[in-house]
Amino acid sequence: MSEKVFDRETLLDLTVNFIPLGILIFFIGAFALFPTWGVDPLISGLQFAIVGVTAVLLVILTYYAGKAISTAESEMEAEHGE
């Protein structure tokens, strides 16, 4: 049986990154559905690039942070003999 990558406690620790990620995804959807200032390829492209790259980098950061938290928790459990 395979072990989960992140357990419940790790996911709770990563919630601080999920909330801003949800906000970024909301704004990507809002900008795509309601282009308030019109659609200019340069400006819209820059807008989506800034928000999109930020979201992707946050996903990568969240994954590696979760891995680090899981590893640290495993080492602490092994150290304390639990």
Secondary structure, 3 states (H helix, E strand, C coil): CCCCCCCHHHHHHCHHHHHHHHHHHHHHHHHHHCCCCCCCHHHHHHHHHHHHHHHHHHHHHHHHHHHHHHHHHHHHHHHHCC
